[in-house]
């Protein structure tokens, strides 16, 4: 039973985090910031798409550097 639970947890970790944990943390922080600002009444829909673009560019840059 424990090995199945560990396998289930590993699957979801790999699904959400994948190869780059910094992107996963950045997305969570962007979603949290969007939520916090929207609760405060600020129009913050643009934070998540902007964060995804920035995180994607940073991830591609890191991958390109590691190949050279």
N, C-alpha and C positions, 0 to 999 in steps of 0.2 A: 504494500500500500504506500509506503513512504517513497519507494523508488518511482512510483507512478506520479506522486505529487511533485517530486523533484523534477521529473521530466516535464510535467505540465508547467511548472514555474519557469524552467529553462526555455521552453517554447515561447512563453509570453515575454520573457526578458529579451530573447533574441528577436522576437517580432517587433517589439517597441523600440528597443535600444539599438539592436543590430551591431554594426561595426564601429559606430562613432557615438559614444555616450554623450559627447558635448552637444551634438545636435539634439538629442533627446531632451537634455536638460534645458537647452535654449528654447525649444518648443514649449515645454512645460512652463517656463518662466514667462514666455510671451503670452500664453493662454491665461496665466494667473494675472498678469498685468492688464490684459484686455478686460478680464472679468472685474478686477478691482476698480478700474477706471469707469467701466460701464455702470457699476453699482453706484459710483459717486456722481453719475449723471453726465460723464464726459463721453462724447462721441469717439469711441476708441476702436472702431472696427478695423482700421488700417494697421494696427500694431502687429497682428498675427501675420498677414501677408508680407509686410515689410521684414519682419523677423525671419520668416521662412526664406525669403530671397537672400538676406544677409547670411544666414546660416548655410544655405546651399552654396553660395559663392565661397565662403570660408572653407567648407568641407572639400570642395573641388580644388581649391588652391592648396590645401594640405595634401591631398592625394597626388596632385601633380608634382609637388615638391618632393614627396617621398619616392617617386619613380625616378627622379633625376639624381 
